[in-house]
Amino acid sequence: MSEVAPPTGAGPQEMPSWHYRFGFIAAVFGMFMAILDIQIVASSLNEIQAGVSASQDEISWIQTSYLVAEIIMIPLSGVLMRWLSTRVAFVISCAGFTIASLGCALATTIDQLIVLRAIQGFMGGAMIPITQAISFSLFPRRAMGTVQGVIGMVVTLAPSIGPTVGGYLTEIFSWHWLFLVNVIPGIVVTLMAWRFLDIDKGDAKVGKFLDFRGLILIALFLGSLEFVLEEGPGDDWFASDLIIGMTLLCALSCVGFFWRVFTYAHPIVDLRAFRNLNFSVGTGLVFVVGIAMYGLVYLMPLFLGGVRGYSSLQIGEVMFVTGVAMFFTAPIVGRLTNSVDLRVLLFIGLALVGIGTAMNSNLTSESGFWQFFWPQIVRGMGMIMCIIPASRIAMGTLPPQELGNAAGLFSVMRNLGGAVGLAMLDTVRDWRADYHWNQLIGAIDTGRAVVQQEIAQYQAMLIGHVADPYHSAVALLGQRVGVQAQVLAYNDIFLWLGVIYLLSVPLVLLLRKIDH
C-alpha cells in the first residue's frame, strides 16, 4: 500500500493508504448530502409552505434557488481545486453548506429560506465534482470499478430516496429537520476532509489570473438557463415577459461566455476535455440519463399526489423501491466494469431504463405501489448500469490535470439534463392533458343513457348537501374526465421517455473501448 498521495503526473499506480481513503469516504458523504438536498424537500413543500406562509408561486423557489446556485458552482470547482487545493476547496464547500443548512432550518420567512437555499446550493455544489475528481486522482484503474460503483450508487440513490427521507422526517418531526439533518454529518465531514484530504497543493498563480469576466458570464448563462427551464412551464413560457427577458439574457451571456473561453488565455472553465471523443459522447449520454434521474423523481410524486391523493410519506414509500434496486445493483455493476466492456454495460443500461420507463405507460387512476414496483426495479438497475460506465468512459482516458474541470463539466451536463427534463415534462404534461380533455369531454353528452345514469347517481348522493345537485353532479363527472385526461397524459410521457432512451442506445457505438 502506498503511504503517500498518488503521483499526479502519470496517475496512481498503487492503492492509497487508509489516510487518503478516509478522506475519500468523507468526500462521498459530502456529495451524498449535496445531491440528497436537491430532492429532500420534494414531498414536503406543502408543509414548508404553511410553515413560512408562502404562496404557491413562491414555494417553487425552494427548489429553483438551490438548483440555479448549484449549477453555477459546479463548473467552477475545477479552478477552485487548482487555486486553493482540493482539501481547502472541499472544506469551504462543506462548511458553507452546513452553515446554510442550519440557516434554512431557522428561517422564518419565505424570502430568508430562498436566499439560504441558494447559498446552500452554491456552497454544496462543489462537493459533487470534487469527489468525482478525487476518485480518479487517488485510485488506480484496477480499483475503479468498485470506486465508481460507490459513487454511482450515491449519485443515483440520493435523488431517488430524497422524497422518502423528506417524507419521514416531516411526518415524524417537522420540516425543519429536512435541513437540521445535515448539521452533525456536515461538521464531521468537514473535519475529516481537513484531516485526510491533503492530496495536493494550491497554486496561488491561478488566483492572480482568475477570470472574473468569465465568472460573471458563466453565472449569468447557467443561472438564467436554469431559471428559464425551471420557471418556463409554470409561466406558459414566452407568454411571460420575465421568461422572455431571462431567455435573452441567457442567449447573450452564452455567446459572451464561449467567446471568452476561446479567446482568453486563462478561462474560468477549460473545455479542452470535449476534444476527447469518449468524454463528449459520455457527457451527452449522462445528459440523457439526467432526464430520468431527476425527471422521474419529479413525475412520480406528481402522479401519486395529484391523481391518487397520496401523502408525502406514502409517496416516499412507493419511490423507495428505486433506491433499493440501485443500492443492491451498484456493487455488482461496479465489479462487472472491471471485466466486461463498459460499452456493453452502458448499452444494456440505456435499454433497461427505456424499457422500465415504458412499462409505466399503461397507468390507470387506481395505479399504486405494485404498478410502479417492477418498472422501478428495471429502471433502477438500468440507471446504475448507465452512470457507472458513463463516468469511467468519459473521464477514464483524460490526463490527471484535466480531471477537475472535466468532473465539473460532467456533473453540469447531468444536472442540465435534469433541468431540461423537468421543463419538458411539465410542458408535455399540460399539452397532452389538454389534448386528452378535448378528446374525452365530447363523451359527456347528457343525451346519452350512460351519462344520464352517472349524473343521476351523483345527484342522489348530493341531494340535501348542495343547493344545486344537478349541476354539482355534472361538475363531478367533469372532474372524473379531468383525472382520466391527466392519467393519459402521464402514460404518454412515460412512453415517450422510454422511446427516447431506446433511441439513444446506438450512440454507444460511437464510443471507443477503454482498458480496464
HUJORA-V559303 format. One line per field, one symbol per residue. burial: + if it has 24 or more other C-alpha atoms within 12 Angstrom, else -. A space follows every 10 residues. Layout:
burial=???
This chain:
burial=----++-+-- ++--++--++ ++++++++++ ++++++++++ +++++++++- -+-+---+++ ++++++++++ ++++++++++ ++++++++++ ++++++++++ +++++-+-++ -+++++++++ ++++++++++ ++++++++++ ++++++++++ ++++++++++ ++++++++++ ---+++++++ +++-++++++ ++++-+++++ ---------+ +--+++++++ ++++++++++ ++++--+--- --+--++-++ --++-+++-+ +-----++++ +-++--++++ ++++++++++ ++++++++++ +++++-++-+ ++++++++++ +++++++-++ ++++++++-- ++++++++++ ++++++++++ +-+-+-+++- ++++++++++ ++++++++++ ++++++++++ ++++++++++ ++++++++++ ++++++++++ -++--++--- +--+------ ---++--++- ---------+ --++-+++-- ++++++++++ ++++++++++ ++-++-++-- ++++-+
